[in-house]
């Protein structure tokens, strides 16, 4: 098995800026958050069909990787930055 330093060295060798790790954790947290919201909506407001969960997961992944600009004004496409 990997020790702590071996795993860190392996991870940094494959992803030096940790950009893939940040992207993966952002998408994973987005999917988890949206699924929790859908489950809460399902139990508290009205039952949802199964396809709502699939659609929520797909849209969460899309939303997690779609915006890569830093800053609110750059995400909106404003020229003032």
trRosetta pair geometry for C-beta under 8 A, 3 or more apart (Angstrom, degrees):
i j d omega theta_ij theta_ji phi_ij phi_ji
2 6 4.5 -147 -156 91 83 113
2 7 4.1 98 144 -61 139 90
2 10 6.9 -80 -125 8 139 141
3 6 4.8 90 48 9 74 107
3 7 7.1 -145 86 -7 35 89
4 7 6.1 -60 -151 35 26 108
4 8 6.5 22 155 -15 63 109
5 8 5.6 -54 -145 39 35 111
5 9 6.1 34 157 -18 67 107
6 9 5.8 -56 -146 39 29 110
6 10 6.2 30 155 -19 64 108
7 10 5.7 -55 -146 37 30 112
7 11 6.2 29 155 -19 65 108
8 11 5.7 -56 -145 38 29 111
8 12 6.2 22 159 -12 65 109
9 12 6.0 -57 -141 42 28 105
9 13 6.2 32 157 -24 63 108
10 13 5.8 -55 -147 33 28 112
10 14 6.6 12 159 -6 63 109
11 14 6.2 -68 -150 44 28 100
11 15 6.1 -40 174 45 67 100
11 18 7.7 34 149 -101 107 86
11 21 7.2 40 -174 -62 118 138
12 15 7.0 -82 -122 70 24 60
12 16 5.8 53 -177 -115 70 51
12 18 7.6 -34 -104 -60 68 87
13 16 7.5 20 -124 -71 14 78
15 18 5.6 85 129 -98 108 34
15 19 6.6 -143 -171 41 102 64
15 20 4.6 -105 -121 34 137 111
15 21 5.9 135 118 -20 154 96
18 21 4.6 -48 -167 44 80 120
18 22 5.8 85 132 -26 86 96
19 22 5.8 -53 -146 37 32 110
19 23 6.3 31 155 -17 65 107
20 23 5.7 -54 -144 39 32 110
20 24 6.1 31 156 -19 66 108
21 24 5.8 -54 -143 38 29 110
21 25 6.3 23 159 -13 64 108
22 25 6.0 -58 -144 41 28 105
22 26 6.2 29 156 -21 64 108
23 26 5.8 -55 -146 36 29 110
23 27 6.3 23 158 -14 65 107
23 64 7.8 116 -171 147 69 101
23 65 6.8 51 -166 -106 109 88
24 27 6.0 -57 -146 39 29 106
24 28 6.1 28 156 -19 65 110
25 28 5.6 -53 -140 39 33 112
25 29 6.1 31 161 -17 66 107
26 29 6.1 -57 -146 39 26 106
26 30 6.3 29 154 -21 62 109
26 64 5.4 157 124 -165 91 103
27 30 5.6 -55 -148 35 31 114
27 31 6.4 30 155 -18 66 105
27 60 7.5 117 -164 136 68 86
27 61 5.8 41 -160 -127 113 65
27 64 3.8 128 -105 129 69 153
27 65 6.2 9 -85 -48 119 90
28 31 5.9 -55 -149 36 31 109
28 32 6.3 27 155 -16 65 108
29 32 5.7 -53 -143 40 33 111
29 33 6.0 34 158 -20 66 109
30 33 5.8 -55 -143 38 27 111
30 34 6.3 20 161 -12 63 109
30 60 4.6 167 133 -177 98 98
30 61 7.5 155 92 -77 122 33
30 63 6.4 -163 -178 87 145 101
30 64 4.2 -162 31 -78 157 116
31 34 6.2 -59 -144 41 26 104
31 35 6.2 25 158 -19 63 111
31 57 5.6 40 -142 -137 102 76
31 60 4.6 138 -91 114 57 141
31 61 6.5 25 -74 -61 110 76
31 64 7.4 -45 -36 -33 79 147
32 35 5.9 -60 -147 38 27 110
32 36 6.3 28 156 -20 64 107
33 36 5.9 -56 -149 35 28 111
33 37 6.5 27 153 -17 63 106
33 60 7.7 163 63 -137 83 132
34 37 5.6 -52 -148 37 35 113
34 38 6.3 36 153 -19 66 104
34 56 5.0 -175 144 173 117 105
34 57 7.3 172 90 -84 123 42
34 59 7.6 -161 -172 83 164 93
34 60 4.4 -145 23 -83 150 130
35 38 5.6 -52 -146 37 33 111
35 39 6.3 34 154 -19 65 104
35 53 6.7 52 -127 -149 86 93
35 56 6.5 139 -84 116 58 129
35 57 6.8 31 -72 -78 104 87
35 60 7.8 -56 -34 -26 79 163
36 39 5.7 -52 -146 36 31 110
36 40 6.4 31 154 -18 64 105
37 40 5.7 -54 -147 37 31 111
37 41 6.3 32 153 -19 65 106
38 41 5.6 -53 -145 38 32 113
38 42 6.2 41 152 -27 64 104
38 48 6.4 -72 -176 39 95 166
38 52 6.3 170 -154 131 127 105
38 53 5.8 151 128 -100 153 72
38 56 5.0 -70 -56 -70 146 174
39 42 5.4 -49 -148 31 32 118
39 43 6.6 16 159 -7 65 106
40 43 6.3 -64 -147 43 29 98
40 44 5.7 0 167 3 69 121
41 44 6.4 -69 -126 51 22 94
41 45 5.1 -28 -166 28 66 120
41 46 7.5 -21 158 46 81 65
41 48 6.7 53 103 -39 104 128
42 45 7.6 -14 -57 49 7 79
42 46 7.6 -62 -134 90 36 41
42 47 5.9 39 -161 -131 79 44
42 48 4.7 -83 -97 13 94 101
48 52 4.1 -82 171 52 119 154
48 53 7.1 123 112 -40 126 80
49 52 5.4 118 64 -12 68 98
50 53 5.9 -50 -167 29 49 110
50 54 6.9 44 143 -13 72 104
51 54 5.4 -53 -151 40 45 114
51 55 6.0 45 152 -19 73 106
52 55 5.8 -55 -144 41 29 110
52 56 6.1 35 153 -23 63 108
53 56 5.5 -52 -145 35 30 115
53 57 6.5 31 155 -19 63 103
54 57 5.9 -54 -150 34 31 109
54 58 6.4 26 155 -15 65 107
55 58 5.8 -55 -144 39 32 109
55 59 6.1 25 159 -12 67 110
56 59 6.0 -59 -142 43 26 105
56 60 6.1 31 156 -24 63 109
57 60 5.6 -55 -147 34 28 114
57 61 6.6 28 156 -18 63 103
58 61 5.9 -54 -153 34 31 109
58 62 6.4 30 151 -16 64 108
59 62 5.4 -52 -144 40 36 114
59 63 6.0 33 157 -17 68 108
60 63 5.8 -56 -141 41 28 108
60 64 6.1 32 157 -25 63 109
61 64 5.7 -56 -145 33 28 114
61 65 6.7 0 166 3 63 109
62 65 6.8 -78 -151 46 24 89
62 66 5.7 33 160 -43 66 115
63 66 5.7 -45 -129 18 29 118
63 67 7.5 -2 -173 5 59 99
65 68 7.6 2 -177 -61 51 98
67 75 5.2 24 -155 -135 124 111
69 74 4.0 -145 164 123 128 108
69 75 4.9 -177 73 -77 114 60
70 74 6.4 32 71 55 45 142
71 74 4.5 74 74 14 103 107
71 75 6.8 -169 92 -13 52 87
71 81 6.6 91 111 -148 155 96
72 75 5.8 -58 -151 33 32 112
72 76 6.6 22 156 -13 65 108
73 76 5.9 -60 -151 40 33 107
73 78 4.3 -73 -170 58 87 124
73 80 6.1 -83 -172 87 146 73
73 81 5.4 -177 98 -102 126 65
74 77 7.7 47 -176 -73 33 24
74 78 7.3 -86 -73 50 27 78
74 81 5.6 49 -67 -113 92 123
78 81 7.1 150 95 -63 89 73
